């Protein structure tokens, strides 16, 4: 029996986060069995650029919906009703069931765009920190106070 604590599930559902408190809270809330479908990657490209790649095989652009609300990015996939099509599967290995993925975004992370290429949904994210939120270096003067006579 191993006593090693893996933090991988915590980092999988957040982008640009450095606050463990929020990560633990998010991991406890989203500990459901349906969170593993569809598979996805969270990638970091440079200092302030991130990408979420969702395997959306069989989905078209009209089947997918992205929404950002209160710092949470939600990706929803719903297959259209295709009962009118006369397809009978001999083997159906590509799961095309509905899904909902949620990602808590850190402060100043903005969704820049999304596109569907070869069955992969790419969601581009960027950290844009406003000037007033950036750290400012305060110079230390070397002047001595004037002496009074």
C-alpha positions as a Markdown table, in Angstrom:
| # | Residue | x | y | z |
|---|---|---|---|---|
| 1 | Unk | 0.0 | 0.0 | 0.0 |
| 2 | Unk | 1.4 | 3.4 | -1.0 |
| 3 | Unk | 1.0 | 6.5 | 1.0 |
| 4 | Unk | 2.0 | 8.9 | -1.8 |
| 5 | Unk | -0.3 | 11.8 | -2.4 |
| 6 | Unk | -0.8 | 12.6 | -6.1 |
| 7 | Unk | -1.7 | 16.2 | -6.9 |
| 8 | Unk | -2.2 | 15.5 | -10.6 |
| 9 | Unk | -6.1 | 15.5 | -10.3 |
| 10 | Unk | -5.9 | 19.0 | -8.8 |
| 11 | Unk | -3.9 | 20.5 | -11.6 |
| 12 | Unk | -5.9 | 18.8 | -14.3 |
| 13 | Unk | -9.0 | 20.9 | -13.8 |
| 14 | Unk | -7.4 | 24.4 | -13.4 |
| 15 | Unk | -5.5 | 26.6 | -15.7 |
| 16 | Unk | -3.0 | 29.2 | -14.5 |
| 17 | Unk | -3.7 | 28.5 | -10.8 |
| 18 | Unk | -1.2 | 28.9 | -8.0 |
| 19 | Unk | -3.6 | 28.9 | -5.1 |
| 20 | Unk | -3.9 | 25.4 | -3.5 |
| 21 | Unk | -6.9 | 26.4 | -1.4 |
| 22 | Unk | -9.1 | 26.8 | -4.5 |
| 23 | Unk | -7.6 | 23.7 | -6.1 |
| 24 | Unk | -8.5 | 21.5 | -3.2 |
| 25 | Unk | -12.0 | 22.9 | -3.2 |
| 26 | Unk | -12.4 | 22.4 | -6.9 |
| 27 | Unk | -11.1 | 18.8 | -6.7 |
| 28 | Unk | -13.5 | 17.9 | -3.9 |
| 29 | Unk | -16.5 | 19.4 | -5.8 |
| 30 | Unk | -15.8 | 17.6 | -9.1 |
| 31 | Unk | -15.0 | 14.2 | -7.7 |
| 32 | Unk | -17.7 | 12.5 | -9.9 |
| 33 | Unk | -17.3 | 9.5 | -12.2 |
| 34 | Unk | -18.3 | 11.3 | -15.4 |
| 35 | Unk | -15.3 | 13.7 | -15.4 |
| 36 | Unk | -13.1 | 11.4 | -17.4 |
| 37 | Unk | -15.1 | 11.6 | -20.6 |
| 38 | Unk | -14.1 | 12.9 | -23.0 |
| 39 | Unk | -10.3 | 12.8 | -22.6 |
| 40 | Unk | -8.5 | 16.2 | -22.6 |
| 41 | Unk | -5.2 | 17.8 | -22.2 |
| 42 | Unk | -4.3 | 21.1 | -20.5 |
| 43 | Unk | -1.1 | 22.5 | -22.1 |
| 44 | Unk | 1.1 | 25.4 | -21.2 |
| 45 | Unk | 2.7 | 27.2 | -24.2 |
| 46 | Unk | 5.1 | 29.8 | -22.9 |
| 47 | Unk | 4.7 | 32.0 | -19.8 |
| 48 | Unk | 1.1 | 33.3 | -20.4 |
| 49 | Unk | -0.4 | 31.0 | -23.0 |
| 50 | Unk | -2.4 | 27.9 | -22.3 |
| 51 | Unk | -4.5 | 25.5 | -24.4 |
| 52 | Unk | -7.1 | 23.0 | -23.5 |
| 53 | Unk | -7.5 | 20.2 | -26.1 |
| 54 | Unk | -10.6 | 18.1 | -25.8 |
| 55 | Unk | -11.0 | 14.8 | -27.8 |
| 56 | Unk | -14.4 | 15.4 | -29.5 |
| 57 | Unk | -14.4 | 12.7 | -32.1 |
| 58 | Unk | -17.6 | 12.6 | -34.0 |
| 59 | Unk | -18.8 | 16.0 | -32.9 |
| 60 | Unk | -19.3 | 18.9 | -35.2 |
| 61 | Unk | -19.0 | 22.6 | -34.4 |
| 62 | Unk | -22.8 | 22.9 | -34.0 |
| 63 | Unk | -22.7 | 20.0 | -31.4 |
| 64 | Unk | -20.3 | 21.9 | -29.1 |
| 65 | Unk | -20.9 | 24.9 | -26.8 |
| 66 | Unk | -18.4 | 26.9 | -24.8 |
| 67 | Unk | -19.3 | 29.4 | -22.1 |
| 68 | Unk | -17.3 | 31.4 | -19.5 |
| 69 | Unk | -19.2 | 32.5 | -16.4 |
| 70 | Unk | -17.7 | 33.7 | -13.1 |
| 71 | Unk | -14.2 | 32.3 | -13.9 |
| 72 | Unk | -15.4 | 28.9 | -14.9 |
| 73 | Unk | -15.0 | 27.7 | -18.5 |
| 74 | Unk | -17.7 | 25.1 | -19.4 |
| 75 | Unk | -17.5 | 22.9 | -22.5 |
| 76 | Unk | -20.7 | 21.1 | -23.4 |
| 77 | Unk | -21.1 | 18.5 | -26.2 |
| 78 | Unk | -24.6 | 17.3 | -27.3 |
| 79 | Unk | -25.1 | 15.1 | -30.2 |
| 80 | Unk | -27.9 | 16.0 | -32.5 |
| 81 | Unk | -30.7 | 13.5 | -33.0 |
| 82 | Unk | -29.7 | 11.4 | -35.9 |
| 83 | Unk | -32.5 | 8.8 | -35.7 |
| 84 | Unk | -33.6 | 9.8 | -39.2 |
| 85 | Unk | -30.3 | 8.4 | -40.6 |
| 86 | Unk | -30.5 | 4.8 | -41.6 |
| 87 | Unk | -27.2 | 3.6 | -40.0 |
| 88 | Unk | -26.9 | 0.3 | -38.3 |
| 89 | Unk | -23.5 | -0.2 | -36.6 |
| 90 | Unk | -21.8 | -3.6 | -36.7 |
| 91 | Unk | -19.4 | -2.2 | -34.1 |
| 92 | Unk | -19.5 | 1.3 | -32.5 |
| 93 | Unk | -16.3 | 2.1 | -30.7 |
| 94 | Unk | -16.4 | 5.9 | -30.9 |
| 95 | Unk | -18.4 | 7.1 | -27.9 |
| 96 | Unk | -20.6 | 10.0 | -29.0 |
| 97 | Unk | -22.4 | 10.6 | -25.8 |
| 98 | Unk | -23.2 | 14.0 | -24.4 |
| 99 | Unk | -20.6 | 15.5 | -22.0 |
| 100 | Unk | -19.9 | 18.6 | -19.8 |
| 101 | Unk | -16.5 | 19.6 | -18.7 |
| 102 | Unk | -15.8 | 22.5 | -16.4 |
| 103 | Unk | -12.4 | 24.3 | -15.8 |
| 104 | Unk | -11.9 | 26.9 | -13.1 |
| 105 | Unk | -9.8 | 29.7 | -14.6 |
| 106 | Unk | -7.4 | 31.7 | -12.6 |
| 107 | Unk | -7.6 | 35.5 | -12.3 |
| 108 | Unk | -6.8 | 37.3 | -15.6 |
| 109 | Unk | -7.1 | 34.2 | -17.8 |
| 110 | Unk | -9.1 | 35.0 | -20.9 |
| 111 | Unk | -10.5 | 32.7 | -23.6 |
| 112 | Unk | -9.0 | 33.9 | -26.8 |
| 113 | Unk | -10.7 | 31.5 | -29.2 |
| 114 | Unk | -11.6 | 27.9 | -30.0 |
| 115 | Unk | -11.5 | 25.7 | -33.1 |
| 116 | Unk | -12.3 | 22.1 | -34.0 |
| 117 | Unk | -9.6 | 20.4 | -36.0 |
| 118 | Unk | -9.5 | 16.7 | -36.8 |
| 119 | Unk | -11.8 | 15.8 | -34.0 |
| 120 | Unk | -9.9 | 17.8 | -31.4 |
| 121 | Unk | -11.4 | 21.0 | -29.8 |
| 122 | Unk | -8.6 | 23.5 | -29.2 |
| 123 | Unk | -9.5 | 26.2 | -26.6 |
| 124 | Unk | -6.8 | 29.0 | -26.6 |
| 125 | Unk | -6.3 | 30.8 | -23.3 |
| 126 | Unk | -4.1 | 33.7 | -22.3 |
| 127 | Unk | -3.2 | 35.4 | -19.0 |
| 128 | Unk | -3.5 | 39.1 | -19.5 |
| 129 | Unk | -2.6 | 40.9 | -16.3 |
| 130 | Unk | -3.6 | 44.6 | -16.2 |
| 131 | Unk | -0.9 | 47.1 | -15.4 |
| 132 | Unk | -2.5 | 48.0 | -12.0 |
| 133 | Unk | -2.3 | 44.3 | -10.9 |
| 134 | Unk | 1.4 | 43.9 | -11.9 |
| 135 | Unk | 4.1 | 44.1 | -9.3 |
| 136 | Unk | 5.9 | 47.4 | -9.3 |
| 137 | Unk | 9.5 | 47.9 | -8.3 |
| 138 | Unk | 10.0 | 50.9 | -6.0 |
| 139 | Unk | 13.4 | 52.6 | -6.4 |
| 140 | Unk | 15.2 | 53.4 | -3.2 |
| 141 | Unk | 16.7 | 56.8 | -3.3 |
| 142 | Unk | 20.3 | 57.5 | -2.2 |
| 143 | Unk | 19.8 | 61.1 | -1.3 |
| 144 | Unk | 20.3 | 62.1 | 2.3 |
| 145 | Unk | 17.9 | 64.4 | 4.0 |
| 146 | Unk | 19.1 | 68.0 | 4.0 |
| 147 | Unk | 20.6 | 69.1 | 7.3 |
| 148 | Unk | 19.1 | 72.1 | 8.9 |
| 149 | Unk | 21.5 | 74.9 | 10.0 |
